[in-house]
Amino acid sequence: MTTDNKTIVTQALQQMVATGGTDALEPLLRDDFVHHKPDSTSSTKTEWLADVRAVPIDRLRVEILHLLADGDHVVLSTRRWLDGGGPGVAAVDIWRLEDGLIAEAWELVEPLADVAANLAWWRTDAA
């Protein structure tokens, strides 16, 4: 099951980037799919797909750095950038699959230009 889940997630990502659209991704999401946002809000399948469609996917490049699976969860660490669009972002996605479909997703994104500043957010003596 773990290998199948990894395959489902990587194929969805690869097809989305290759085609520049979400048509290959949409049927892999459960109708009750939930995307959990870092600010503790969430979005539905329809809302999340609308957010993804707002990204210029045809210019998106993705380098998979780590791909891990444990049971029904797949974790993907990537570097993403737009052609001609600067240094890009580092992202970690956690996907939970159920019956061969993606049921939930969590995503953390950090602009690569902000990495140094974000490593020191906890310092009180930053001066």
N, C-alpha and C positions, 0 to 999 in steps of 0.2 A: 504493500500500500504506500509506503514512504516513497519509493521510487516513482510510482505512478503520480503521486501528489507533486513531487519535484518536476516531473515532466509536464504536468498540467500547467503549473505556474510559469515555467520557463517558456513553454510553447506560446502561452497567452502573451507574455511580454515580447517575445521575438516576433510574433505575428503582428502585434500592435505596432511595433517600431517599423517592421518591414513594409506594412501596408499604409502606415500613416493614419490609421483610424482605429476605432474601437469595435468594429464589426466582429472580429475574431474573439475579442474578450467578452463581449456581452453575453453570449450563450453559455459561458463558463461560470457566470455568477448566478447564485441562487436568487430567486425572486425576492426573498427576505434578506438579501445581502445587507450587511451593515459595515460602513467604513468608520472606524473610530479615529477621531482627530486628536492631536496633542492637547487641545484646549478643553478636553473632556466632552465635547459635543460629538455628534455623529451625523452621518448622512446615509440616505437610502441608496439603493442601486441606481435609481434614476438621477438623483442629485449627484452622486459620485461620478457617474458616467458623463454628466454635463460638465463637471469640473475637469475631468480628464480630456474631454473634447476641446476645452478652452486652451489646452497646451498645443503649441504647433508641433504635433507629433511627427509630421513629415520632416522636421529638422532635428528631431530628438535622437541623440546617440546615447547608448547605454553600455557600460562595461560592468559585467557581473564580477564582483570581487569575491564573494562568498555565497554559497548556496547550501543550506543545511535543512534537514528534515527530521522531524521526530513525531511519529504517529500522524495525527491529522494536521500538524502545523509545518509550514515551510517558512524559512527565514532567508531573506535575500538582501545582501549588502551590495549596493551598486554605486557607481559614479555616473552621473548624468550631465549632459551638456547639450546645448543647441549649437548647430553649425554656425561658427562666427559669433557666438554669444558669450564669450568670456569663459571663466574657469569652471562654471557649473556648480553642481551640488553633490554632496554625499547623501545617500539615503539608505535607510533600513526599513524593509517591509516585512511584516509578519502576516502570513495568510493562514486562515483555518479553513480546511476543506471538509465537506460533508457529502457523502455519497457521490464523490467525483466532481463536485462543484465547489466553487469558492463561496464560503458562507460569511466570513468576516475578514477584515483587513485592518491593520494598524500601520501607520507610516510616519517615520520621523525623517525630516529633511533638514540638512544644514548647508547653507551656501559655503563653498570652499573658501571664498574670500574672507569669511568670518571665523574660520577655524581658530586662529590664534586668539582672537578676542573671546571666543566662547570657551576656550580652555581656562580662562582666568576669571570667569563670572563669579566665582565663590571667594575670590581674594578680597579681603577688606583693606589690604595695604596697597592695592593697585594705584600707583602714582607715577 
